[in-house]
Amino acid sequence: MPSKKALIRRPSPRLAEGLVTHIEREKVDVDRALEQWEAYARTLREHGWETIEVEPADDCPDSVFVEDTVVMYKNVALITRPGAESRREETAGVEEAVARLGCSVNWIWEPGTLDGGDVLKIDDTIYVGRGGRTNAAAVRQMRAVFEPLGARVVPVPVTKVLHLKSAVTALPDGTVIGHVPLVDKPSLFPRFLPVPEEPGAHVVLLGGDRLLMSAAAPKTADLLADLGHEPVLVDIGEFEKLEGCVTCLSVRLRELYG
């Protein structure tokens, strides 16, 4: 059977210097952030995930947002080329980690730029946000890597938030959820459910009906519970000050065998 593994990366002591693009900068409590990160990792383990720590990148303030450095489809890892040049040193440690897990490794090459937070996978459809961090050259390279494996790569516009998954994620049945003021075109998704809070747009599928969510979205948690899901809430407030969310703090590997 496939084993559920999640790549995580300890926050840099320079976390407070992380990039912000669409929100006002707030003071980040690095000690509190570390506590929140440890609780996030513990929650993954409590729900059956084996957490694998990528080598820390202490000189890279945004390195805790490990999802941006690699896109997984089946057992193939596509190492990104982040849109922010200051983040490109983050990928080496992640490449080593996925190679150790036995993944086949591919890369985004110049002039392509891709952040993993711009990629939303629903079964064999891979939505790619075209915005400030991900360009058309990267979309073409993704198609070359993943479409021979059975994927369909669908670019969608992102102008109101940092990444596609800052605006939308998906429920276990494939329904896309998002906070409408931040979604460029909800009609691009076959099934779309609006949620009442911005942090409520972000869920990690833990397995079954369990959804890892931010504690900052209680109304959305109630809505999803009413629909038969089981919200599991975590406080990631320090990371939300840096445009982070529950998805970008890990890379979930569901299709590896081991």
C-alpha positions as CSV (number, residue, x, y, z in Angstrom):
1,M,0.0,0.0,0.0
2,P,1.2,3.6,-0.6
3,S,2.5,5.2,2.6
4,K,1.5,8.8,3.4
5,K,4.6,10.9,3.7
6,A,4.9,14.7,4.2
7,L,8.0,16.8,3.6
8,I,8.3,19.6,6.1
9,R,11.1,22.1,6.8
10,R,12.0,23.8,10.1
11,P,11.5,27.6,10.0
12,S,14.5,29.7,9.4
13,P,15.6,32.0,12.3
14,R,15.3,34.8,9.6
15,L,11.6,33.9,9.1
16,A,10.5,37.5,10.0
17,E,12.4,38.7,6.9
18,G,10.2,36.6,4.6
19,L,8.6,38.1,1.4
20,V,5.2,39.8,1.4
21,T,3.5,41.0,-1.8
22,H,-0.3,41.3,-1.4
23,I,-0.6,42.2,2.3
24,E,0.9,44.7,4.7
25,R,4.0,43.6,6.6
26,E,3.4,42.6,10.3
27,K,5.8,41.8,13.0
28,V,6.4,38.0,13.1
29,D,7.2,36.3,16.4
30,V,9.7,33.7,15.3
31,D,9.6,31.7,18.6
32,R,5.8,31.5,18.3
33,A,6.1,30.5,14.7
34,L,8.3,27.5,15.7
35,E,5.7,26.4,18.2
36,Q,3.0,26.6,15.6
37,W,5.1,24.7,13.1
38,E,5.8,21.9,15.6
39,A,2.1,21.7,16.4
40,Y,1.3,21.5,12.6
41,A,3.8,18.7,12.1
42,R,2.5,16.9,15.2
43,T,-1.0,17.1,13.8
44,L,0.1,15.5,10.5
45,R,1.6,12.6,12.4
46,E,-1.5,12.2,14.6
47,H,-3.5,11.6,11.4
48,G,-1.3,9.0,9.9
49,W,1.4,10.9,8.1
50,E,5.1,10.2,8.3
51,T,6.8,13.6,8.5
52,I,10.2,13.9,6.8
53,E,12.3,16.9,7.6
54,V,14.1,18.5,4.7
55,E,17.6,19.9,5.7
56,P,17.0,23.4,7.2
57,A,17.9,26.4,5.1
58,D,18.6,28.9,7.8
59,D,19.7,31.6,5.4
60,C,16.5,31.4,3.4
61,P,13.7,33.3,5.3
62,D,10.9,31.7,3.3
63,S,12.2,28.1,3.4
64,V,9.5,26.8,5.8
65,F,7.1,27.2,2.8
66,V,8.5,24.0,1.4
67,E,5.6,23.4,-1.0
68,D,6.9,26.1,-3.3
69,T,10.0,24.1,-4.1
70,V,8.6,20.9,-5.7
71,V,5.5,19.6,-7.5
72,M,4.7,16.0,-7.1
73,Y,2.6,13.9,-9.6
74,K,2.6,10.2,-9.0
75,N,6.2,9.3,-8.1
76,V,7.7,12.2,-10.2
77,A,9.1,15.2,-8.6
78,L,9.4,18.5,-10.5
79,I,11.8,20.7,-8.8
80,T,10.7,24.3,-9.2
81,R,12.5,27.5,-10.2
82,P,10.8,30.0,-7.8
83,G,9.6,33.2,-9.2
84,A,11.4,35.2,-6.4
85,E,15.1,34.9,-7.1
86,S,15.9,35.1,-3.4
87,R,14.1,31.7,-2.9
88,R,16.0,29.7,-5.5
89,E,18.6,28.3,-3.1
90,E,15.7,26.5,-1.2
91,T,15.4,23.8,-3.9
92,A,18.6,21.9,-3.4
93,G,17.7,20.4,0.0
94,V,14.3,19.4,-1.3
95,E,15.8,17.8,-4.4
96,E,18.0,15.7,-2.1
97,A,15.0,14.7,0.0
98,V,12.8,13.5,-2.8
99,A,15.7,11.7,-4.5
100,R,16.3,9.8,-1.2
101,L,12.6,8.7,-1.3
102,G,13.1,7.2,-4.7
103,C,11.3,9.8,-6.8
104,S,12.1,10.4,-10.4
105,V,13.4,14.0,-10.5
106,N,12.8,16.6,-13.2
107,W,13.5,20.4,-13.1
108,I,12.0,23.7,-14.3
109,W,14.7,25.4,-16.4
110,E,15.3,29.1,-17.2
111,P,13.3,31.1,-18.4
112,G,10.6,29.2,-16.6
113,T,9.6,30.2,-13.1
114,L,7.2,28.1,-11.0
115,D,6.2,28.2,-7.3
116,G,4.5,25.0,-6.1
117,G,1.9,27.1,-4.3
118,D,0.5,27.8,-7.8
119,V,-0.3,24.2,-8.4
120,L,-3.6,22.5,-7.4
121,K,-4.0,18.9,-8.3
122,I,-7.5,17.3,-8.5
123,D,-7.2,13.7,-9.6
124,D,-5.3,13.9,-13.0
125,T,-6.1,17.6,-13.6
126,I,-3.3,20.0,-12.6
127,Y,-4.4,23.6,-12.3
128,V,-1.5,26.1,-12.5
129,G,-1.9,29.7,-11.4
130,R,-0.4,32.1,-13.9
131,G,0.5,35.2,-11.8
132,G,3.4,36.9,-10.3
133,R,5.5,33.8,-9.5
134,T,4.7,31.3,-12.3
135,N,5.1,32.0,-16.0
136,A,4.0,30.5,-19.3
137,A,7.4,28.9,-20.0
138,A,7.0,26.9,-16.8
139,V,3.5,25.8,-17.8
140,R,4.9,24.4,-21.0
141,Q,7.6,22.6,-19.2
142,M,5.1,21.1,-16.7
143,R,3.1,19.8,-19.6
144,A,6.1,18.2,-21.1
145,V,6.9,16.4,-17.8
146,F,3.4,15.4,-16.6
147,E,1.1,15.0,-19.6
148,P,2.9,11.8,-20.8
149,L,2.1,10.4,-17.4
150,G,-1.7,11.0,-17.8
151,A,-2.1,14.5,-16.4
152,R,-4.0,17.4,-17.9
153,V,-2.3,20.8,-17.1
154,V,-4.8,23.7,-17.0
155,P,-3.5,27.3,-16.5
156,V,-5.7,29.7,-14.7
157,P,-5.2,33.4,-13.9
158,V,-4.1,34.6,-10.5
159,T,-4.0,38.4,-9.9
160,K,-5.5,39.0,-6.5
161,V,-3.3,36.8,-4.3
162,L,0.3,35.5,-4.2
163,H,-0.4,31.9,-5.4
164,L,-3.3,29.9,-6.8
165,K,-3.6,28.0,-3.5
166,S,-3.7,31.3,-1.7
167,A,-7.2,31.6,-3.3
168,V,-8.5,28.0,-3.8
169,T,-8.0,24.4,-2.7
170,A,-10.2,21.3,-3.1
171,L,-12.3,19.0,-1.0
172,P,-11.9,15.2,-1.2
173,D,-14.6,15.0,-3.9
174,G,-12.8,17.5,-6.1
175,T,-15.1,20.5,-5.3
176,V,-12.9,23.6,-5.4
177,I,-13.4,26.0,-2.4
178,G,-12.4,29.6,-2.3
179,H,-13.1,33.1,-0.9
180,V,-14.8,34.7,-3.9
181,P,-13.2,38.2,-3.6
182,L,-9.8,36.6,-4.1
183,V,-10.7,34.2,-7.0
184,D,-10.2,35.5,-10.5
185,K,-12.7,33.3,-12.2
186,P,-14.6,30.7,-10.1
187,S,-16.4,29.5,-13.3
188,L,-13.1,27.9,-14.5
189,F,-13.6,25.1,-12.0
190,P,-16.3,22.4,-12.7
191,R,-17.6,22.6,-9.1
192,F,-17.0,25.6,-6.9
193,L,-18.1,26.2,-3.3
194,P,-17.6,29.8,-1.9
195,V,-16.4,30.0,1.7
196,P,-16.9,33.0,4.0
197,E,-13.3,33.6,5.2
198,E,-10.0,34.0,3.3
199,P,-8.1,31.4,5.5
200,G,-11.0,29.0,5.0
201,A,-10.0,28.6,1.3
202,H,-7.1,26.5,2.4
203,V,-7.5,22.8,3.3
204,V,-5.1,19.9,3.4
205,L,-6.7,16.5,2.9
206,L,-5.6,14.3,5.8
207,G,-7.5,11.2,4.7
208,G,-11.2,10.3,4.8
209,D,-13.3,13.3,5.6
210,R,-10.6,15.0,7.7
211,L,-9.5,18.5,6.6
212,L,-6.5,20.3,8.1
213,M,-7.5,24.0,8.3
214,S,-6.5,27.3,9.9
215,A,-8.0,28.1,13.2
216,A,-8.6,31.6,11.7
217,A,-11.6,30.3,9.7
218,P,-14.2,29.1,12.3
219,K,-17.2,30.0,10.0
220,T,-15.8,27.9,7.2
221,A,-15.0,25.1,9.5
222,D,-18.6,25.1,10.6
223,L,-19.8,25.1,7.0
224,L,-17.6,22.2,6.1
225,A,-18.6,20.3,9.2
226,D,-22.3,20.8,8.2
227,L,-21.4,19.2,4.8
228,G,-20.1,16.1,6.5
229,H,-16.4,16.9,6.7
230,E,-14.2,16.8,9.9
231,P,-12.2,20.0,10.2
232,V,-8.9,19.7,12.2
233,L,-7.9,23.2,13.2
234,V,-4.3,24.5,13.7
235,D,-3.1,27.9,14.6
236,I,-0.6,29.1,11.9
237,G,-1.1,32.8,12.5
238,E,2.6,33.8,12.4
239,F,2.9,32.2,8.9
240,E,-0.3,33.8,7.7
241,K,1.4,37.2,8.3
242,L,3.8,36.1,5.5
243,E,1.0,35.0,3.1
244,G,1.4,31.4,4.2
245,C,-1.3,28.8,4.7
246,V,-1.8,25.2,5.8
247,T,-0.9,23.8,2.3
248,C,2.4,25.5,1.8
249,L,4.0,24.2,5.1
250,S,4.3,20.7,3.7
251,V,4.5,18.6,0.5
252,R,2.2,15.6,0.7
253,L,3.3,12.4,-1.0
254,R,0.4,10.0,-1.3
255,E,1.5,7.8,-4.1
256,L,4.9,6.6,-3.0
257,Y,5.3,2.9,-2.0
258,G,7.3,2.0,1.0
